[in-house]
């Protein structure tokens, strides 16, 4: 049975002068789906999420979120969504409870309803014992969990998360993942995630759109995307020199579907990598080369991205970015 659409985007674009930050993007998200937008910093993810959350007007195209067109009826859209931006926005001089209480007041929740809802959410994110402590005393992971809990006070239909774990240590990141997985399971909420962490998208999302330079280059479930590129494993060899003799011999092997050469590194997309690694190394030696290192791994979303773009996504150090200006947007244009 086909589910109703929570988000419907048709040919949406955003230009800043001659630069197309988002370029003719179309996709749908079903109700109750955990949908991911994956791409490197500067690919257009934050610009897209700012349009879908009514903070930025599209240059062309249209989008319906929850109930209404983002350009024609932004107030109605805002009542139905919750947004967690890249930048931390909770007030350090207030307690966690007070931060959530103010948010509930913005949405007109009565005192009793606010109290019950806040207590439930603090328990859900594991902050019951710290709810009346100043946010200034929270760790980065605790503060991020608070910010996710805060935007759930008014029971939004759709939760937008823009790089929610950027800058967190691996342990805190996994705590946030566990909470988000529980949230989608218990509340059947639609979640729209933007991230440049491959593992995050692969762990959480039922479908992923990969974006680069403002365009969607691939769309599907993680398994579908990985199945769409040749071979089921990737062997990476570092050699003294990748000669024509080496690349020629390896390219003739029946289990090698594709090769990518970067200086002295050779990536071979193969079937049954562990079983065929010795044969691959033998061919390099027979061609006069020396293997300095070798690794085998199953294909991941990183490999899907490399397949379509010829480059990898590298985790970048967290930046302090204003959600209202947006990553990658010139300050004079964003003001």
JORA-V161907 format. One record per residue. N is the residue number from 1. PSI is psi in whole degrees, -180 to 180 (NA if undefined). Layout:
# JORA-V161907
N	PSI
N	PSI
This chain:
# JORA-V161907
1	128
2	132
3	158
4	157
5	130
6	-34
7	134
8	117
9	129
10	103
11	37
12	139
13	153
14	123
15	142
16	99
17	-124
18	-4
19	125
20	100
21	-38
22	130
23	96
24	57
25	134
26	137
27	165
28	151
29	129
30	157
31	135
32	6
33	146
34	102
35	134
36	141
37	113
38	133
39	166
40	165
41	135
42	4
43	-17
44	5
45	-50
46	-38
47	-42
48	-47
49	-31
50	-34
51	-42
52	-23
53	16
54	13
55	-11
56	130
57	131
58	147
59	-32
60	167
61	-178
62	161
63	134
64	125
65	123
66	-55
67	-28
68	165
69	132
70	-27
71	-35
72	-32
73	64
74	-33
75	-40
76	-38
77	-45
78	-31
79	-21
80	-1
81	159
82	141
83	125
84	105
85	174
86	-50
87	140
88	131
89	-1
90	149
91	119
92	-24
93	2
94	162
95	168
96	-43
97	-44
98	-39
99	-43
100	-35
101	-44
102	-42
103	-43
104	-36
105	-39
106	-35
107	10
108	22
109	137
110	159
111	-48
112	-44
113	-41
114	-48
115	-44
116	-43
117	-44
118	-44
119	-41
120	-44
121	-38
122	-38
123	-40
124	-37
125	8
126	32
127	17
128	-44
129	-12
130	7
131	-30
132	16
133	152
134	141
135	-25
136	-21
137	0
138	150
139	171
140	-42
141	-40
142	-41
143	-38
144	-40
145	-39
146	-43
147	-33
148	-43
149	-38
150	-42
151	-3
152	-2
153	-41
154	13
155	62
156	154
157	-31
158	133
159	122
160	126
161	114
162	103
163	59
164	-21
165	14
166	132
167	-6
168	153
169	160
170	-39
171	-45
172	-36
173	-43
174	-33
175	-43
176	-41
177	-45
178	-42
179	-44
180	-39
181	-39
182	-39
183	-46
184	-30
185	-38
186	-41
187	-5
188	37
189	148
190	128
191	129
192	114
193	132
194	140
195	158
196	11
197	114
198	-47
199	-36
200	-48
201	-41
202	-33
203	-40
204	-35
205	138
206	-31
207	152
208	135
209	127
210	126
211	141
212	134
213	43
214	0
215	146
216	125
217	-14
218	147
219	129
220	-177
221	157
222	-42
223	-40
224	-41
225	-41
226	-34
227	-17
228	-4
229	152
230	147
231	161
232	-7
233	163
234	127
235	125
236	120
237	133
238	123
239	168
240	-37
241	134
242	100
243	168
244	-33
245	-41
246	-53
247	-36
248	-45
249	-43
250	-37
251	-21
252	-10
253	136
254	-24
255	-2
256	118
257	-30
258	149
259	143
260	126
261	126
262	103
263	-111
264	14
265	133
266	123
267	120
268	124
269	115
270	167
271	139
272	67
273	-46
274	-39
275	-33
276	-3
277	-47
278	-40
279	-38
280	-43
281	-36
282	-41
283	-37
284	-45
285	-41
286	-25
287	5
288	10
289	167
290	125
291	120
292	-33
293	157
294	137
295	152
296	132
297	154
298	152
299	143
300	180
301	-28
302	-42
303	-34
304	-44
305	-44
306	-40
307	-43
308	-27
309	-19
310	11
311	166
312	160
313	124
314	131
315	127
316	155
317	140
318	139
319	149
320	107
321	132
322	126
323	-29
324	-17
325	-49
326	142
327	136
328	2
329	128
330	136
331	-41
332	-24
333	-27
334	-18
335	NA
